[in-house]
Amino acid sequence: MSMFCYQCQETAGGKGCTLRGVCGKTSDLANLQDLLMYVVKGISVANVKARELGVNKAETDKFVFNGLFMTITNANWDKARFLNEVRAGLKLRDEIVAAVKAAGGNIESNYEGLTWNGSTDAELELKAESGDVSILQTKDEDIRSLRELLTYGLKGMAAYAEHAFNLGFEDQGVHEFMQRALAATTDDSLGVNEYVGIVLECGKFGVDAMALLDKANTTAYGNPEITKVNIGVRNNPAILVSGHDLKDLELLLAQTEGTGVDVYTHSEMLPAHYYPAFKKYSHFAGNYGNAWWLQDKEFESFNGVILMTTNCIVPPKASYVNRMFTTGATGVEGVKHIDKKEDGTKDFSELITLAKTLPAPTEIEKGEIVGGFAHAQVLALADQVVEAVKTGAIKRFFVMAGCDGRMKSRNYYTDFANELPKDTVILTAGCAKYKYNKLDLGDINGIPRVLDAGQCNDSYSLAVIALKLKEVFGLENVNELPISYNIAWYEQKAVIVLLALLHLGVKNIHLGPTLPGFLSPNVTKVLVENFGIGGITNVEDDMKMFMGA
């Protein structure tokens, strides 16, 4: 095989991509991502010791979470960026090792040291292609499965950490755990039980990271509020913002104000409309399109400039690649990247100048969608919700958060939402909502039957809501609530959400459209027996199972 990757739901055959990623990732790019992960783990091994000696380098934390974020599915397609990051990592690790030695310490590890600083690009690519840095170097299937489950949880956690960092919020406990856990994935003395413990601990720090990001977002932009979002278009030139980073959107809105250029959100950026701070911008026009996987069609018809702020990039078509830009951890070979300046700002003037020369977006739909049901807003409606539950108007909540994707089997979630009894409410976050957020499902006593809490980054709200309902109803266990979990997953942020829910004691979560390919049979058995993790079958049978029929 020329590569091996099974970190996303669409991995080939549910087992692993070995020639080319289903996502479009080439084998040479996949191998360079493995190389960067190898470097990030090596840095973590060194920095765990450095922390013990009090010589931790501050820039290490950012390097680690950025390296993890760059390797998330559909985040970065630029080989040059990975080579540059590997070089920076090798230099950083040498500096950490030198600091440890100067402090009288020694790094003892059975993990191969990074001894190839100064290598040429060709030599680094050969190292990547050799398979020496592949996850398949871990021969034991169960150990490999647990190491990768942990690693993918850390990648999701890194996304939350980076977004919070961009807004000036950090949690040293999260940074320390991420590096300690990465170092643990290189430790051959650890067995299955030890790794299970660290994986569950990852869920605890996942909750911490999500709470930190929630605090960062709401401090900067206010608590999300119920909002109707336009899904039609105006007759002005425009910029379309996709991804997840609200700070990038804030900077762009400020720079486009008064220029005659409108700004639209796409996919996971839709929830930006729910924040009070963004409502002051009259040129913040609405949301264009649907989930990430349809962007190759929707970016064509948008006509204007596209800014990708985080992962969820489909390899661009020639028809719009010249009006596409990336920023942050993202990258596409041949696409202009907007770097952060020394003062922390970004200059989007090139995007604005180009947008003015392009046609207005082509309308693909009309109407409005309603969202903004993050925890503060739902808790403000708590009396109304509790009364509806007590009177039987609401019989059950369904958490249908997570990701959307290309597979036709994901139409299951549209059909499932349509078939839910009229006395049920969907709690959602993430781009999975695009499978049902435009359906006419009505409301219950004025409460919409689809309550959108926001991005996948906002899944924390769903946990807060569940825990508050447990408290209100005086229950001992969150699993006694009339809440079922039917979650669609695609990439690594969904993995950390799953681990966070397990940490909070939630059981009987169902994942689809398929269970992760990186779960070995034995690891799957542990999750099933201890937490009731299950898959999905078909709408009719699953409906009976969830409703207890």
NORTARA-V419267 format. One record per residue. N is the residue number from 1. RES is the residue in one small letter. OMEGA is omega in whole degrees, -180 to 180 (NA if undefined). BURIAL is 1 if it has 24 or more other C-alpha atoms within 12 Angstrom, else 0. Layout:
[[N,RES,OMEGA,BURIAL] [N,RES,OMEGA,BURIAL]]
//
This chain:
[[1,m,-178,0] [2,s,177,0] [3,m,170,1] [4,f,179,1] [5,c,175,1] [6,y,-174,1] [7,q,-179,1] [8,c,-175,1] [9,q,-175,1] [10,e,-179,1] [11,t,-170,1] [12,a,177,1] [13,g,-176,0] [14,g,-176,1] [15,k,-179,1] [16,g,176,1] [17,c,-174,1] [18,t,179,1] [19,l,179,0] [20,r,-179,0] [21,g,173,1] [22,v,178,1] [23,c,-176,1] [24,g,-179,1] [25,k,178,1] [26,t,-177,1] [27,s,-179,1] [28,d,177,1] [29,l,179,1] [30,a,-179,1] [31,n,176,1] [32,l,175,1] [33,q,175,1] [34,d,-180,1] [35,l,178,1] [36,l,178,1] [37,m,178,1] [38,y,179,1] [39,v,-180,1] [40,v,178,1] [41,k,178,1] [42,g,177,1] [43,i,-180,1] [44,s,177,1] [45,v,-178,1] [46,a,-173,1] [47,n,173,1] [48,v,177,1] [49,k,-180,1] [50,a,178,1] [51,r,180,1] [52,e,-178,0] [53,l,179,0] [54,g,-179,0] [55,v,178,1] [56,n,176,1] [57,k,-173,1] [58,a,-176,0] [59,e,-180,0] [60,t,-177,1] [61,d,-179,1] [62,k,180,1] [63,f,-177,1] [64,v,-177,1] [65,f,177,1] [66,n,177,1] [67,g,176,1] [68,l,-178,1] [69,f,-180,1] [70,m,-176,1] [71,t,173,1] [72,i,-179,1] [73,t,175,1] [74,n,180,1] [75,a,-171,1] [76,n,-177,1] [77,w,-172,1] [78,d,-178,1] [79,k,-178,1] [80,a,179,1] [81,r,-180,1] [82,f,178,1] [83,l,178,1] [84,n,-179,1] [85,e,177,1] [86,v,180,1] [87,r,180,1] [88,a,179,1] [89,g,178,1] [90,l,179,1] [91,k,-180,1] [92,l,-179,1] [93,r,178,1] [94,d,179,1] [95,e,179,1] [96,i,180,1] [97,v,179,1] [98,a,180,0] [99,a,178,1] [100,v,-180,1] [101,k,180,0] [102,a,179,0] [103,a,178,0] [104,g,-179,0] [105,g,180,0] [106,n,-180,0] [107,i,179,1] [108,e,-179,0] [109,s,174,0] [110,n,178,0] [111,y,-178,1] [112,e,179,0] [113,g,178,1] [114,l,-172,1] [115,t,-173,0] [116,w,173,1] [117,n,-178,0] [118,g,179,0] [119,s,176,0] [120,t,176,0] [121,d,-178,0] [122,a,180,0] [123,e,178,0] [124,l,179,1] [125,e,176,1] [126,l,177,0] [127,k,180,1] [128,a,-177,1] [129,e,-174,1] [130,s,-176,0] [131,g,-179,1] [132,d,-178,0] [133,v,-180,1] [134,s,176,1] [135,i,180,1] [136,l,174,1] [137,q,172,0] [138,t,-170,0] [139,k,-179,0] [140,d,-173,0] [141,e,-177,0] [142,d,177,1] [143,i,178,1] [144,r,-180,1] [145,s,-179,1] [146,l,177,1] [147,r,-178,1] [148,e,175,1] [149,l,178,1] [150,l,-179,1] [151,t,-179,1] [152,y,172,1] [153,g,179,1] [154,l,177,1] [155,k,177,1] [156,g,178,1] [157,m,180,1] [158,a,178,1] [159,a,179,1] [160,y,-179,1] [161,a,-179,1] [162,e,179,1] [163,h,178,1] [164,a,179,1] [165,f,-180,1] [166,n,178,1] [167,l,175,1] [168,g,-179,0] [169,f,178,1] [170,e,175,1] [171,d,-177,1] [172,q,177,0] [173,g,177,0] [174,v,179,1] [175,h,-178,1] [176,e,179,1] [177,f,-178,1] [178,m,-178,1] [179,q,177,1] [180,r,-180,1] [181,a,177,1] [182,l,177,1] [183,a,-179,1] [184,a,180,1] [185,t,179,1] [186,t,-171,1] [187,d,-178,1] [188,d,177,0] [189,s,-179,0] [190,l,179,0] [191,g,-176,0] [192,v,-177,1] [193,n,179,0] [194,e,-179,0] [195,y,176,1] [196,v,179,1] [197,g,-179,0] [198,i,178,1] [199,v,179,1] [200,l,176,1] [201,e,177,1] [202,c,177,1] [203,g,179,1] [204,k,-180,1] [205,f,173,1] [206,g,176,1] [207,v,179,1] [208,d,-179,1] [209,a,179,1] [210,m,177,1] [211,a,178,1] [212,l,-180,1] [213,l,177,1] [214,d,178,1] [215,k,180,1] [216,a,-178,1] [217,n,-176,1] [218,t,175,1] [219,t,-177,0] [220,a,-168,1] [221,y,-179,1] [222,g,178,0] [223,n,177,1] [224,p,-180,1] [225,e,-178,1] [226,i,-172,1] [227,t,171,1] [228,k,-176,1] [229,v,178,1] [230,n,177,1] [231,i,172,1] [232,g,-178,1] [233,v,172,1] [234,r,-177,1] [235,n,179,0] [236,n,172,1] [237,p,-170,1] [238,a,173,1] [239,i,180,1] [240,l,-178,1] [241,v,179,1] [242,s,-176,1] [243,g,-174,1] [244,h,-166,1] [245,d,-178,1] [246,l,179,1] [247,k,177,1] [248,d,179,1] [249,l,179,1] [250,e,-180,1] [251,l,-179,1] [252,l,179,1] [253,l,180,1] [254,a,-176,1] [255,q,-180,1] [256,t,-178,1] [257,e,178,0] [258,g,-178,0] [259,t,-175,1] [260,g,179,1] [261,v,177,1] [262,d,176,1] [263,v,177,1] [264,y,173,1] [265,t,178,1] [266,h,174,1] [267,s,-173,1] [268,e,177,1] [269,m,178,1] [270,l,-176,1] [271,p,176,1] [272,a,-180,1] [273,h,-177,1] [274,y,-176,1] [275,y,-179,1] [276,p,-174,0] [277,a,-177,1] [278,f,-175,1] [279,k,179,1] [280,k,-177,0] [281,y,-177,1] [282,s,-180,0] [283,h,173,1] [284,f,-158,1] [285,a,-176,1] [286,g,179,1] [287,n,-178,1] [288,y,172,1] [289,g,-169,1] [290,n,-177,1] [291,a,-171,1] [292,w,-170,1] [293,w,178,1] [294,l,-173,1] [295,q,-179,1] [296,d,175,1] [297,k,-173,1] [298,e,177,1] [299,f,176,1] [300,e,-175,1] [301,s,179,1] [302,f,176,1] [303,n,-175,1] [304,g,-178,1] [305,v,179,1] [306,i,176,1] [307,l,177,1] [308,m,-175,1] [309,t,180,1] [310,t,-179,1] [311,n,-175,1] [312,c,175,1] [313,i,169,1] [314,v,178,1] [315,p,-169,1] [316,p,175,1] [317,k,179,0] [318,a,-176,0] [319,s,-180,0] [320,y,-176,1] [321,v,-178,1] [322,n,174,1] [323,r,179,1] [324,m,178,1] [325,f,175,1] [326,t,175,1] [327,t,179,1] [328,g,-177,1] [329,a,-175,1] [330,t,176,1] [331,g,174,1] [332,v,-180,1] [333,e,179,0] [334,g,179,0] [335,v,-178,1] [336,k,180,1] [337,h,179,1] [338,i,-180,1] [339,d,174,0] [340,k,177,0] [341,k,-177,0] [342,e,-179,0] [343,d,177,0] [344,g,179,0] [345,t,176,0] [346,k,-178,1] [347,d,-179,1] [348,f,-176,1] [349,s,-180,0] [350,e,178,1] [351,l,-177,1] [352,i,179,1] [353,t,179,0] [354,l,-178,1] [355,a,-178,1] [356,k,-179,1] [357,t,-172,0] [358,l,180,1] [359,p,174,1] [360,a,-179,1] [361,p,172,1] [362,t,-177,1] [363,e,179,1] [364,i,176,0] [365,e,177,0] [366,k,174,0] [367,g,-179,0] [368,e,169,0] [369,i,-174,1] [370,v,176,1] [371,g,178,1] [372,g,-176,1] [373,f,172,1] [374,a,-169,1] [375,h,-179,1] [376,a,-179,1] [377,q,180,1] [378,v,179,1] [379,l,174,1] [380,a,178,0] [381,l,-171,1] [382,a,-179,1] [383,d,180,0] [384,q,-180,0] [385,v,-179,1] [386,v,179,1] [387,e,179,0] [388,a,178,1] [389,v,-177,1] [390,k,-179,0] [391,t,-180,0] [392,g,178,0] [393,a,172,1] [394,i,-179,1] [395,k,-174,1] [396,r,171,1] [397,f,175,1] [398,f,173,1] [399,v,180,1] [400,m,-180,1] [401,a,174,1] [402,g,-167,1] [403,c,169,1] [404,d,-180,1] [405,g,-171,1] [406,r,-170,1] [407,m,-179,1] [408,k,180,0] [409,s,179,0] [410,r,174,1] [411,n,174,1] [412,y,-175,1] [413,y,173,1] [414,t,-180,1] [415,d,-180,0] [416,f,179,1] [417,a,180,1] [418,n,-175,1] [419,e,179,1] [420,l,177,1] [421,p,-175,1] [422,k,179,1] [423,d,177,1] [424,t,-179,1] [425,v,177,1] [426,i,171,1] [427,l,-174,1] [428,t,172,1] [429,a,-178,1] [430,g,-176,1] [431,c,172,1] [432,a,-177,1] [433,k,-178,1] [434,y,175,1] [435,k,-176,1] [436,y,-175,1] [437,n,176,1] [438,k,175,1] [439,l,177,1] [440,d,-177,0] [441,l,175,1] [442,g,-179,1] [443,d,176,0] [444,i,-179,1] [445,n,179,0] [446,g,178,0] [447,i,179,1] [448,p,-178,1] [449,r,170,1] [450,v,179,1] [451,l,-177,1] [452,d,-180,1] [453,a,178,1] [454,g,-178,1] [455,q,170,1] [456,c,177,1] [457,n,-176,1] [458,d,180,1] [459,s,176,1] [460,y,-180,1] [461,s,-178,1] [462,l,177,1] [463,a,179,1] [464,v,180,1] [465,i,-180,1] [466,a,-179,1] [467,l,178,1] [468,k,178,1] [469,l,177,1] [470,k,-180,0] [471,e,-178,0] [472,v,-178,0] [473,f,176,0] [474,g,-177,0] [475,l,179,0] [476,e,-170,0] [477,n,-180,0] [478,v,-179,1] [479,n,175,1] [480,e,179,0] [481,l,175,1] [482,p,-179,1] [483,i,174,1] [484,s,-176,1] [485,y,179,1] [486,n,-166,1] [487,i,174,1] [488,a,179,1] [489,w,175,1] [490,y,-175,1] [491,e,-163,1] [492,q,174,1] [493,k,175,1] [494,a,179,1] [495,v,-179,1] [496,i,175,1] [497,v,178,1] [498,l,-179,1] [499,l,178,1] [500,a,179,1] [501,l,178,1] [502,l,178,1] [503,h,-179,1] [504,l,175,1] [505,g,-180,1] [506,v,180,1] [507,k,175,1] [508,n,175,1] [509,i,177,1] [510,h,-178,1] [511,l,177,1] [512,g,4,1] [513,p,175,1] [514,t,173,1] [515,l,-178,1] [516,p,178,1] [517,g,-178,1] [518,f,176,1] [519,l,176,1] [520,s,178,1] [521,p,-178,0] [522,n,178,0] [523,v,176,1] [524,t,-180,1] [525,k,178,0] [526,v,-179,0] [527,l,180,1] [528,v,-175,0] [529,e,-176,0] [530,n,-174,0] [531,f,179,1] [532,g,178,0] [533,i,179,1] [534,g,176,1] [535,g,176,1] [536,i,178,1] [537,t,176,1] [538,n,-172,0] [539,v,-176,1] [540,e,-178,0] [541,d,-180,0] [542,d,178,1] [543,m,178,1] [544,k,-179,0] [545,m,-177,0] [546,f,-176,1] [547,m,177,0] [548,g,-179,0] [549,a,NA,0]]
//
